[in-house]
Amino acid sequence: LSECLFFFEFCVRELRRKMPGFHPLQRQEALLLYREVVKLAQRFVWPDENGQPWRDRLIRDARQEFEDSKLITDGELIAKKIFGGRVAMEEIIRKMEEKRSGIIKP
């Protein structure tokens, strides 16, 4: 978790330095989304097909996605990426809740 917080702080510094035209609310929203993805990924403790915990893979993939997107300056594209990330995360949460409620039902 400390590695994730370090990366989060790194992203904040990089966004401020490299994207002065990046709207502050979009910056906050993107970083909030990243933190929420990392928090959600912590719930995926079972191993993938290679025996590695899914949380590690999800965090690594999320980090790569944010790294790849950090140089984007088009506000509309940034908003679309944030929206797409939110939709995907909400879908994962919905599916997890459905599975959990199916398992818990008597």
N, C-alpha and C positions, 0 to 999 in steps of 0.2 A: 504494500500500500504506500510506503514511503517513496518507492520508485515512481509510482503514479503521481503523487503529489509533486515530486521533483519535476516530472515531465509537464505537469499542469503549469507550474510556475515558469518553466522554460518557454512553454507556448505563449504565455502572457507576455513575457519579455520580447520574444521574437515577433509577435503580432504588433506590439507597440513600435518596435524598431523598424520592421520591414514594411508595415502597412499603415502608414500614418493616415491614409484616406479611408481606412476600414472603419465603419461606423461603430462607435463604442458599444451600442446596444447589441449589434451583431456579434461583436467580439465576446461580450458577456454571455450571450445566448449560446455561441459555439462552445465556449469553455464550460458552461453549465451542462450542456449536452454531453460533452466528453466525460465530465465527472459522473454524470448519471449513468452513462454506459459502463464505466469502470465499476461503479457501485452495483449495477445489475449483473455484470459479468462475475462478480464475486459469488453469486448464487449458483454458478455452473461448476460444481466441484467434481463431477464424474469425468472419467477419461474419454478422450477421442479415440479414433482407430489406431493412433500411434502410441497410446498410453499416457499422453500428456493431458493435464486437466484442461477442460474446455475454457475455463476462465482465462488461462494464460493465452490461449489462441485468440479468444475474443478481444482481450486487451491489446494484444500485439496487432491484430487486424484493425482495431479502432485507432490505435496510435498511428499506424501506417496511413490510414484514410485521412486523419487530421494532418499528418505531415505532408501528404500529397496535396492537400487543399490549402495549406497555409499561405501560398503565394497568390491565391485568387483575390483579385481586387474588385471584380464586378459584384456589386451589391445584390443584384437580382439572383445571380448564380449562387452566391453565399446563402441567401435566404432559401433558395430551393434545396440546397444541400442540408441545411439545418432542418427544414421541414421534412425532407425525406428521412433523415436520421431519427427524428421524433416519431414519425409514422412507423418506421421499422421497430423502434424500441417499444412503442405501445403495442404493436402486434405481438412481439415476443412476450410481453407481460400478459397480454390477453390469453395467449396460448398456454402459458404456464399456469395461469389461474384456472383455465378450463381443465387442464390435466390434473391439477391438484384437487379441484372439486369433484372430478370423476373418481379419484382415488379415495377421497375421504367419505363419499356418500355411503350410507349403510346398506 
